Amino acid sequence: MARRKHKDPNDPARLARIAARREIDEALIRHWPGLVEKEDDGWVMRFSKAYTRWANAVFPMEAGRYPIQNKIEIVEPLYVQQKQRPLFRLTIYTQPEDLDKYLADNGYARVGRTSVLTYDLTAPAHDGDVELLDAHADRLVLGNDLHEGDNGHPSWLDATNAWLAYGIDTKMPPARPDVLKNFLYDTHYAMHLHDGKPAAAAVFVADADEKQGFITNLMVDPAFNKTDEIGQRVALVRELIRKARAAGLHRLIVEADMEKDDLHEHLTARLGLEERYRYWYRAKMFF
């Protein structure tokens, strides 16, 4: 039996791929900061009153100088004081390399797996995009205000809050507009319409200086069946690709929740997005 060849950790092509993916991740992290951020020895801690994991997690940006155990003993009480579960956001490129294992061995469960995909807006449109985009252009509602509806449609905030509460007897905690307005660049709240009603929603953020856009918070009306849930979100991303290209952007960075379904596979197969890497969270189960 032939021996399995081990990858050379110093292979130039491998290092270039890692550098490219880290550049994407740093841009993604930067575009939506927390309401409050603290940095200590290469770790950025975000606090946003427990609304979204993204805005309330530790982001290990560098390995730092101090042992993991010492740093965690400092970090955990900061979140407990805020009555929040200690939470770390990780990728396979996170330093130090043994951080994920250390957290797993110390009571942190993996949650919130997310696929990060990109779309090259400088390349020709993917097969089938052009006619579909033109035919469905009137199905996109794009606004700058969370609270205002358009042409008789509910506001982005009202629509998504209704979806979050769907099928739940107790009232869900409302979304926090202060967090949802805290994006670093030009922000648009997008909804895709089906039969004249909001069917899918996302936040579309455009960084004009770097000519790149971000699609995050992809949501869908849970009244649809699973197949249609995916189809409505694919349609929304397709429409935002058209808008991003028209705005002169060169690249889109898109997040797809892998805990809910396989949307990321449909974005790749149907729209030509490329999965670049994945991230996940480690959440302290008992604190």
Contacts in CASP RR format, 6 or more apart in sequence:
PFRMAT RR
TARGET T0000
AUTHOR 0000-0000-0000
METHOD contacts of the structure
MODEL  1
MARRKHKDPNDPARLARIAARREIDEALIRHWPGLVEKEDDGWVMRFSKA
YTRWANAVFPMEAGRYPIQNKIEIVEPLYVQQKQRPLFRLTIYTQPEDLD
KYLADNGYARVGRTSVLTYDLTAPAHDGDVELLDAHADRLVLGNDLHEGD
NGHPSWLDATNAWLAYGIDTKMPPARPDVLKNFLYDTHYAMHLHDGKPAA
AAVFVADADEKQGFITNLMVDPAFNKTDEIGQRVALVRELIRKARAAGLH
RLIVEADMEKDDLHEHLTARLGLEERYRYWYRAKMFF
7 14 0 8 1.000
8 14 0 8 1.000
18 93 0 8 1.000
20 276 0 8 1.000
21 91 0 8 1.000
21 93 0 8 1.000
21 276 0 8 1.000
21 277 0 8 1.000
22 93 0 8 1.000
24 116 0 8 1.000
24 118 0 8 1.000
24 253 0 8 1.000
24 276 0 8 1.000
24 277 0 8 1.000
25 91 0 8 1.000
25 93 0 8 1.000
25 116 0 8 1.000
25 277 0 8 1.000
25 279 0 8 1.000
26 61 0 8 1.000
27 207 0 8 1.000
27 210 0 8 1.000
27 212 0 8 1.000
27 253 0 8 1.000
28 116 0 8 1.000
28 214 0 8 1.000
28 253 0 8 1.000
28 255 0 8 1.000
29 44 0 8 1.000
29 59 0 8 1.000
29 61 0 8 1.000
30 184 0 8 1.000
31 183 0 8 1.000
31 184 0 8 1.000
31 185 0 8 1.000
31 205 0 8 1.000
31 207 0 8 1.000
31 214 0 8 1.000
32 54 0 8 1.000
32 55 0 8 1.000
32 182 0 8 1.000
32 183 0 8 1.000
32 184 0 8 1.000
32 205 0 8 1.000
32 214 0 8 1.000
32 216 0 8 1.000
33 46 0 8 1.000
33 55 0 8 1.000
33 182 0 8 1.000
33 184 0 8 1.000
34 46 0 8 1.000
34 47 0 8 1.000
34 48 0 8 1.000
34 55 0 8 1.000
34 56 0 8 1.000
34 179 0 8 1.000
34 182 0 8 1.000
35 46 0 8 1.000
35 47 0 8 1.000
35 48 0 8 1.000
35 49 0 8 1.000
35 55 0 8 1.000
35 178 0 8 1.000
35 179 0 8 1.000
35 182 0 8 1.000
36 46 0 8 1.000
36 47 0 8 1.000
36 48 0 8 1.000
37 44 0 8 1.000
37 45 0 8 1.000
37 46 0 8 1.000
37 47 0 8 1.000
38 44 0 8 1.000
38 45 0 8 1.000
38 47 0 8 1.000
38 78 0 8 1.000
39 45 0 8 1.000
40 71 0 8 1.000
40 74 0 8 1.000
40 75 0 8 1.000
41 62 0 8 1.000
41 64 0 8 1.000
41 65 0 8 1.000
41 66 0 8 1.000
41 71 0 8 1.000
42 60 0 8 1.000
42 61 0 8 1.000
42 62 0 8 1.000
42 63 0 8 1.000
42 64 0 8 1.000
43 58 0 8 1.000
43 59 0 8 1.000
43 60 0 8 1.000
43 61 0 8 1.000
43 62 0 8 1.000
43 64 0 8 1.000
43 71 0 8 1.000
43 75 0 8 1.000
44 58 0 8 1.000
44 59 0 8 1.000
44 61 0 8 1.000
45 58 0 8 1.000
45 59 0 8 1.000
45 75 0 8 1.000
45 78 0 8 1.000
45 79 0 8 1.000
46 54 0 8 1.000
46 55 0 8 1.000
46 56 0 8 1.000
46 57 0 8 1.000
46 58 0 8 1.000
46 59 0 8 1.000
47 56 0 8 1.000
47 78 0 8 1.000
47 79 0 8 1.000
47 82 0 8 1.000
47 84 0 8 1.000
48 55 0 8 1.000
48 56 0 8 1.000
48 176 0 8 1.000
48 179 0 8 1.000
48 182 0 8 1.000
49 56 0 8 1.000
49 82 0 8 1.000
49 176 0 8 1.000
49 179 0 8 1.000
50 56 0 8 1.000
50 82 0 8 1.000
50 83 0 8 1.000
50 84 0 8 1.000
51 173 0 8 1.000
51 175 0 8 1.000
51 176 0 8 1.000
51 179 0 8 1.000
52 179 0 8 1.000
53 87 0 8 1.000
53 89 0 8 1.000
53 111 0 8 1.000
53 112 0 8 1.000
53 281 0 8 1.000
53 283 0 8 1.000
54 89 0 8 1.000
55 179 0 8 1.000
55 182 0 8 1.000
56 79 0 8 1.000
56 84 0 8 1.000
56 87 0 8 1.000
57 87 0 8 1.000
57 88 0 8 1.000
57 89 0 8 1.000
57 281 0 8 1.000
58 75 0 8 1.000
58 86 0 8 1.000
58 87 0 8 1.000
58 88 0 8 1.000
58 89 0 8 1.000
59 89 0 8 1.000
60 88 0 8 1.000
60 90 0 8 1.000
60 94 0 8 1.000
60 95 0 8 1.000
60 99 0 8 1.000
62 95 0 8 1.000
63 95 0 8 1.000
63 96 0 8 1.000
64 95 0 8 1.000
64 96 0 8 1.000
68 96 0 8 1.000
68 98 0 8 1.000
68 99 0 8 1.000
68 102 0 8 1.000
69 102 0 8 1.000
72 86 0 8 1.000
72 102 0 8 1.000
72 103 0 8 1.000
72 106 0 8 1.000
75 86 0 8 1.000
76 86 0 8 1.000
76 284 0 8 1.000
76 287 0 8 1.000
79 85 0 8 1.000
79 86 0 8 1.000
79 87 0 8 1.000
79 287 0 8 1.000
80 86 0 8 1.000
80 287 0 8 1.000
85 283 0 8 1.000
85 284 0 8 1.000
85 287 0 8 1.000
86 108 0 8 1.000
86 283 0 8 1.000
86 284 0 8 1.000
86 287 0 8 1.000
87 281 0 8 1.000
87 282 0 8 1.000
87 283 0 8 1.000
87 284 0 8 1.000
88 99 0 8 1.000
88 103 0 8 1.000
88 108 0 8 1.000
88 281 0 8 1.000
88 282 0 8 1.000
89 279 0 8 1.000
89 280 0 8 1.000
89 281 0 8 1.000
90 99 0 8 1.000
90 100 0 8 1.000
90 103 0 8 1.000
90 279 0 8 1.000
90 280 0 8 1.000
90 281 0 8 1.000
90 282 0 8 1.000
91 277 0 8 1.000
91 278 0 8 1.000
91 279 0 8 1.000
91 280 0 8 1.000
92 277 0 8 1.000
92 278 0 8 1.000
93 277 0 8 1.000
94 100 0 8 1.000
100 282 0 8 1.000
103 282 0 8 1.000
104 110 0 8 1.000
104 282 0 8 1.000
107 284 0 8 1.000
107 285 0 8 1.000
107 286 0 8 1.000
108 282 0 8 1.000
108 283 0 8 1.000
108 284 0 8 1.000
108 285 0 8 1.000
109 282 0 8 1.000
109 283 0 8 1.000
109 285 0 8 1.000
110 280 0 8 1.000
110 281 0 8 1.000
110 282 0 8 1.000
111 259 0 8 1.000
111 280 0 8 1.000
111 281 0 8 1.000
111 282 0 8 1.000
111 283 0 8 1.000
112 257 0 8 1.000
112 258 0 8 1.000
112 259 0 8 1.000
112 280 0 8 1.000
112 281 0 8 1.000
113 257 0 8 1.000
113 258 0 8 1.000
113 259 0 8 1.000
113 278 0 8 1.000
113 279 0 8 1.000
113 280 0 8 1.000
114 255 0 8 1.000
114 256 0 8 1.000
114 257 0 8 1.000
114 258 0 8 1.000
114 278 0 8 1.000
114 279 0 8 1.000
114 280 0 8 1.000
115 255 0 8 1.000
115 256 0 8 1.000
115 258 0 8 1.000
115 264 0 8 1.000
115 275 0 8 1.000
115 278 0 8 1.000
116 253 0 8 1.000
116 254 0 8 1.000
116 255 0 8 1.000
116 275 0 8 1.000
116 276 0 8 1.000
116 277 0 8 1.000
116 278 0 8 1.000
116 279 0 8 1.000
117 253 0 8 1.000
117 254 0 8 1.000
117 255 0 8 1.000
117 256 0 8 1.000
117 264 0 8 1.000
117 267 0 8 1.000
117 268 0 8 1.000
117 273 0 8 1.000
117 274 0 8 1.000
117 275 0 8 1.000
117 276 0 8 1.000
118 251 0 8 1.000
118 252 0 8 1.000
118 253 0 8 1.000
118 254 0 8 1.000
118 273 0 8 1.000
118 274 0 8 1.000
118 276 0 8 1.000
119 241 0 8 1.000
119 251 0 8 1.000
119 252 0 8 1.000
119 254 0 8 1.000
119 271 0 8 1.000
119 272 0 8 1.000
119 273 0 8 1.000
119 274 0 8 1.000
120 250 0 8 1.000
120 251 0 8 1.000
120 274 0 8 1.000
121 241 0 8 1.000
121 244 0 8 1.000
121 245 0 8 1.000
121 248 0 8 1.000
121 249 0 8 1.000
121 250 0 8 1.000
121 251 0 8 1.000
121 252 0 8 1.000
122 250 0 8 1.000
125 133 0 8 1.000
125 245 0 8 1.000
126 271 0 8 1.000
126 272 0 8 1.000
129 238 0 8 1.000
129 241 0 8 1.000
129 242 0 8 1.000
129 271 0 8 1.000
132 238 0 8 1.000
133 238 0 8 1.000
133 239 0 8 1.000
133 241 0 8 1.000
133 242 0 8 1.000
136 235 0 8 1.000
136 238 0 8 1.000
136 239 0 8 1.000
137 239 0 8 1.000
137 242 0 8 1.000
139 192 0 8 1.000
139 193 0 8 1.000
139 194 0 8 1.000
139 196 0 8 1.000
139 235 0 8 1.000
139 239 0 8 1.000
140 190 0 8 1.000
140 191 0 8 1.000
140 192 0 8 1.000
140 193 0 8 1.000
140 236 0 8 1.000
140 239 0 8 1.000
140 240 0 8 1.000
140 243 0 8 1.000
141 150 0 8 1.000
141 151 0 8 1.000
141 153 0 8 1.000
141 190 0 8 1.000
141 191 0 8 1.000
141 192 0 8 1.000
141 193 0 8 1.000
141 198 0 8 1.000
142 188 0 8 1.000
142 189 0 8 1.000
142 190 0 8 1.000
142 191 0 8 1.000
142 204 0 8 1.000
142 243 0 8 1.000
143 150 0 8 1.000
143 156 0 8 1.000
143 188 0 8 1.000
143 189 0 8 1.000
143 190 0 8 1.000
144 187 0 8 1.000
144 188 0 8 1.000
144 189 0 8 1.000
145 155 0 8 1.000
145 189 0 8 1.000
146 155 0 8 1.000
146 156 0 8 1.000
146 157 0 8 1.000
146 177 0 8 1.000
146 180 0 8 1.000
146 181 0 8 1.000
146 189 0 8 1.000
147 155 0 8 1.000
147 157 0 8 1.000
147 177 0 8 1.000
148 155 0 8 1.000
149 155 0 8 1.000
149 156 0 8 1.000
149 158 0 8 1.000
153 159 0 8 1.000
153 191 0 8 1.000
153 193 0 8 1.000
153 196 0 8 1.000
153 197 0 8 1.000
153 198 0 8 1.000
154 162 0 8 1.000
154 198 0 8 1.000
156 189 0 8 1.000
156 190 0 8 1.000
156 191 0 8 1.000
156 201 0 8 1.000
157 175 0 8 1.000
157 177 0 8 1.000
157 180 0 8 1.000
157 189 0 8 1.000
159 191 0 8 1.000
159 198 0 8 1.000
159 201 0 8 1.000
159 221 0 8 1.000
160 175 0 8 1.000
160 201 0 8 1.000
160 219 0 8 1.000
161 172 0 8 1.000
161 174 0 8 1.000
161 175 0 8 1.000
163 201 0 8 1.000
163 219 0 8 1.000
163 220 0 8 1.000
163 221 0 8 1.000
163 222 0 8 1.000
164 172 0 8 1.000
164 175 0 8 1.000
165 171 0 8 1.000
165 172 0 8 1.000
166 221 0 8 1.000
166 222 0 8 1.000
166 223 0 8 1.000
167 222 0 8 1.000
180 203 0 8 1.000
180 217 0 8 1.000
181 187 0 8 1.000
183 203 0 8 1.000
183 205 0 8 1.000
184 205 0 8 1.000
184 207 0 8 1.000
185 205 0 8 1.000
185 206 0 8 1.000
185 207 0 8 1.000
185 208 0 8 1.000
185 213 0 8 1.000
186 205 0 8 1.000
186 206 0 8 1.000
186 207 0 8 1.000
186 208 0 8 1.000
187 203 0 8 1.000
187 204 0 8 1.000
187 205 0 8 1.000
188 203 0 8 1.000
188 204 0 8 1.000
188 205 0 8 1.000
188 206 0 8 1.000
189 201 0 8 1.000
189 203 0 8 1.000
189 204 0 8 1.000
190 201 0 8 1.000
190 202 0 8 1.000
190 203 0 8 1.000
190 204 0 8 1.000
190 236 0 8 1.000
190 239 0 8 1.000
190 240 0 8 1.000
191 198 0 8 1.000
191 199 0 8 1.000
191 200 0 8 1.000
191 201 0 8 1.000
191 236 0 8 1.000
192 198 0 8 1.000
192 199 0 8 1.000
192 200 0 8 1.000
192 201 0 8 1.000
192 232 0 8 1.000
192 233 0 8 1.000
192 235 0 8 1.000
192 236 0 8 1.000
192 239 0 8 1.000
193 199 0 8 1.000
194 232 0 8 1.000
197 221 0 8 1.000
198 221 0 8 1.000
199 220 0 8 1.000
199 221 0 8 1.000
199 224 0 8 1.000
199 232 0 8 1.000
200 218 0 8 1.000
200 219 0 8 1.000
200 220 0 8 1.000
200 221 0 8 1.000
200 232 0 8 1.000
200 233 0 8 1.000
200 235 0 8 1.000
200 236 0 8 1.000
201 217 0 8 1.000
201 218 0 8 1.000
201 219 0 8 1.000
201 220 0 8 1.000
201 236 0 8 1.000
202 215 0 8 1.000
202 216 0 8 1.000
202 217 0 8 1.000
202 218 0 8 1.000
202 219 0 8 1.000
202 233 0 8 1.000
202 236 0 8 1.000
202 237 0 8 1.000
202 240 0 8 1.000
203 214 0 8 1.000
203 215 0 8 1.000
203 216 0 8 1.000
203 217 0 8 1.000
204 213 0 8 1.000
204 214 0 8 1.000
204 215 0 8 1.000
204 240 0 8 1.000
204 243 0 8 1.000
204 244 0 8 1.000
205 213 0 8 1.000
205 214 0 8 1.000
205 216 0 8 1.000
206 213 0 8 1.000
206 214 0 8 1.000
206 244 0 8 1.000
206 247 0 8 1.000
206 249 0 8 1.000
207 213 0 8 1.000
207 214 0 8 1.000
208 247 0 8 1.000
208 249 0 8 1.000
211 248 0 8 1.000
211 249 0 8 1.000
211 250 0 8 1.000
211 251 0 8 1.000
212 249 0 8 1.000
212 250 0 8 1.000
212 251 0 8 1.000
212 252 0 8 1.000
212 253 0 8 1.000
213 244 0 8 1.000
213 249 0 8 1.000
213 251 0 8 1.000
213 252 0 8 1.000
213 253 0 8 1.000
214 252 0 8 1.000
214 253 0 8 1.000
214 254 0 8 1.000
214 255 0 8 1.000
215 237 0 8 1.000
215 240 0 8 1.000
215 252 0 8 1.000
215 253 0 8 1.000
215 254 0 8 1.000
215 255 0 8 1.000
216 254 0 8 1.000
216 255 0 8 1.000
218 233 0 8 1.000
218 236 0 8 1.000
218 237 0 8 1.000
218 254 0 8 1.000
218 255 0 8 1.000
218 256 0 8 1.000
218 257 0 8 1.000
218 263 0 8 1.000
220 229 0 8 1.000
220 232 0 8 1.000
220 233 0 8 1.000
221 229 0 8 1.000
221 232 0 8 1.000
222 229 0 8 1.000
224 232 0 8 1.000
226 261 0 8 1.000
229 261 0 8 1.000
230 261 0 8 1.000
230 262 0 8 1.000
230 263 0 8 1.000
230 266 0 8 1.000
231 266 0 8 1.000
233 263 0 8 1.000
234 263 0 8 1.000
234 266 0 8 1.000
234 267 0 8 1.000
234 270 0 8 1.000
234 271 0 8 1.000
237 254 0 8 1.000
237 267 0 8 1.000
237 271 0 8 1.000
237 273 0 8 1.000
238 271 0 8 1.000
240 252 0 8 1.000
241 252 0 8 1.000
241 271 0 8 1.000
244 252 0 8 1.000
252 273 0 8 1.000
254 267 0 8 1.000
254 273 0 8 1.000
256 263 0 8 1.000
256 264 0 8 1.000
256 267 0 8 1.000
257 263 0 8 1.000
258 264 0 8 1.000
258 278 0 8 1.000
264 275 0 8 1.000
267 273 0 8 1.000
268 274 0 8 1.000
268 275 0 8 1.000
END
